[in-house]
Amino acid sequence: MLALAASLVVTTQWALNQDMQTRATERQETNMGVAQEVLSRYGKRFSVDGDRMLLDGRPLNGFNDPVDKVKKLVGCTATIFLGDTRIATNVVKDDGSRAVGTKLAPGPVFDAVLRDGKPYRGQAEILGKEYYTAYDPIRDASGKTIGILYVGIPVEDVAGSASGLIMMLEEIGLAALLIGCALQFYICRRLFAPITAMIASMRRLAEGDTNTEIAGAHRQDELGDMARALAILQEASAARAAAEAEIARNKEALDKVVRALGDGLKRVAQGKLTHGIDAEFDPQYAALRTDFNSAVVALQGLVGAVIESTVAIKAGTGEISFAADDLARRSESNAASIEETTAAIAQINGRLELMARAAQDVVSRAQEAGSVVEEGRTTAERAVATMGRVSESARGIDDVIEGLDKIAFQTRVLAMNAAVEAGRAGEAGRGFAVVADLVSALAMRAEEEAKRAREQLTLTQDEVAVAVDAVRSVDGALARIVDTVGTVTGLVATMATDNSSQSAAMIQIAAAVGTMDQSTQQNAAMVEETSAAARGLLAQVNALSDQASQFDAGQQAASTSARPKPVAPPAPAPAPAAIAQPAQQPPARPKPVRATVAAKPKAAPLVRPKLPITTNGSGAAAAAAIDDWDEF
């Protein structure tokens, strides 16, 4: 409730402040209208002449009548700006003088009015004080902003008018809070009085007073439901107390039964099976007395049967033990023979693997040789082709030589004609005749050189033909080598495949023999365990016979003193002949570890009292006693 009252006061104060700011803004609009109306009485057109602002030709610099009239009409401050400088104002500085000549501080007002040419409404700081302000631009005839008209009222004047109302609201809220707290205290007292009474009833009920009165059970509200639930709990507590009393009465009879059973079990533990329970029990425990006496009778017959059975078990156990020992020796001999066979197979398998790897290596080398021969054949074919191209080129050179020979012949004919013409010319053609002779000699030499070149070219063509035949012979020999290498590769590959197959078969044989070896060794281990178990069973039977003979079952069986003689063990089987070892022995293979089972610990002999046997020693009576015991 305190938080509600505080939030109500804060909300009311915030609402008043918002309303105060709204009213102040609306008032500035009214004040701005009054200021514009006052200025309109002095003129309509604003203009600037140097550092003066004119209104229909009248200077406004230092002319404070309009701003004073605005303050007189609406009680607010007013200022006329030329640009950002105050030229007429009723705002006073700290020394009491008018703030004429001061500048408008840069900020939102400056940007909105002088830069953007828009009105501004809101709070602003003027000469260190906060004002609710309104600024409108003053424009000349061309629409240019040349100044500002300002009206405003101090924030503290507006806030002072609302502070009294806020104080009154706070006092009313405090009074309402005090009244609410008192009312809440009264309601809580009336509400929790029945709960206090109910708590007292619960406390008495917890202390064991099941007759206490539960108040409020007649109510129809939640408190009435709690009271009725508490009454149900009271009834349950009373029933539990009655049950505890009944348990106490039955405990005495139960203690009597427990003592009688304890005495009877003590006699059984001492080996006295000839006495049961003679004490009388309550009717609800009479069946327990009958069952105990029947169990003693059945146990008496069972002990007699156990004494007779131990004699037969001892005889059979001895024979099993001797047979198991002989089987263990034979199994160990078989395991040794199989182990030697496994070693021999492993050596054969190793040699087959070496042969298979060697054959594969031969195949790889033969394939590499075939590849080299194929490369040689390819080279020979390229050489034949190249020699053919050389032969064709030689034929072309022969044609060129023939052309040169014809040119030399024609040159020689021309030289002879020139010599004839030089002879006709006489003395004047002598020099020309010398030149003709030289040309004729040069032509003859060219013919001789062409003839020699043709002969050399013919010889070269013959040699190229011989070389082509030789290369073709080499290519044929290489082809035959390739065929031979392919045949050898196929044969060796077949050998390698056969060796690999034989090696795989030997691996399977070795695995099978190894499995047989492991199974044989496991069988030997199991036989040894069986022999050990038979010897342990014989010891347990002897211990059981000794313990059973201590029971007093009314009559001692004569057969308990009979001890079977141990059976002589059969002669050990001859060891198998050693398998001939190969010349080169493989590395010794570690002998597999036999999977032996941990020997079971012998059970501690049961110490039982000596009981007489009441049966006549017949097998039927013993069987009947055992059946009675199983049923029990």
Secondary structure, 3 states (H helix, E strand, C coil): CHHHHHHHHHHHHHHHHHHHHHHHHHHHHHHHHHHHHHHHCCCCCEEEECCEEEECCEECCCCCHHHHHHHHHHCCEEEEEECCEEEEECCECCCCCECCCCECCCCHHHHHHHHCCCCEEEEEEECCEEEEEEEEEEECCCCCEEEEEEEEEEHHHHHHHHHHHHHHHHHHHHHHHHHHHHHHHHHHHHHHHHHHHHHHHHHHHHCCCCCCCCCCCCCCCHHHHHHHHHHHHHHHHHHHHHHHHHHHHHHHHHHHHHHHHHHHHHHHHCCCCCCCCCCCCCHHHHHHHHHHHHHHHHHHHHHHHHHHHHHHHHHHHHHHHHHHHHHHHHHHHHHHHHHHHHHHHHHHHHHHHHHHHHHHHHHHHHHHHHHHHHHHHHHHHHHHHHHHHHHHHHHHHHHHHHHHHHHHHHHHHHHHHHHHHHHHHHHHHHHHHHHHHHHHHHHHHHHHHHHHHHHHHHHHHHHHHHHHHHHHHHHHHHHHHHHHHHHHHHHHHHHHHHHHHHHHHHHHHHHHHHHHHHHHHHHHHHHHHHHHHHHHHHHHHHHHHHHHCCCCCCCCCHHHHCCCCCCCCCCCCCCCCCCCCCCCCCCCCCCCCCCCCCCCCCCCCCCCCCCCCCCCCCHHHHHHHHHHHHHC
